[in-house]
Amino acid sequence: MNIIITIIVGAIAGWLADLAFKRFSFSTLYQIGLGIAGAFVGSFLFEGEFHSLLGLPVFIGRVIEAFIGAAVILGLIILYRRLTDKS
């Protein structure tokens, strides 16, 4: 059951991150993967306690954590592309 919740949170967070960064247009599978990776990054950054910091329900806090983690990942991708662009 926990893996299903992680996939749902990842799908929502990946979709939100894809909307926030209009530069990318990922397929649904990439959005889910990005969101799941973002969930790990966000959980590492906030130690899984983001919901208690703001007094939010756990599910919403995890979606926000995953979104922030996905945004960090996309930001690093943008930075890497700018640094390696030869044009």
Sequence and secondary structure as in RCSB ss.txt:
>XXXX:A:sequence
MNIIITIIVGAIAGWLADLAFKRFSFSTLYQIGLGIAGAFVGSFLFEGEFHSLLGLPVFIGRVIEAFIGAAVILG
LIILYRRLTDKS
>XXXX:A:secstr
 HHHHHHHHHHHHHHHHHHH TT    HHHHHHHHHHHHHHHHHHHTT HHHHHT  HHHHHHHHHHHHHHHHHH
HHHHHHHHH   
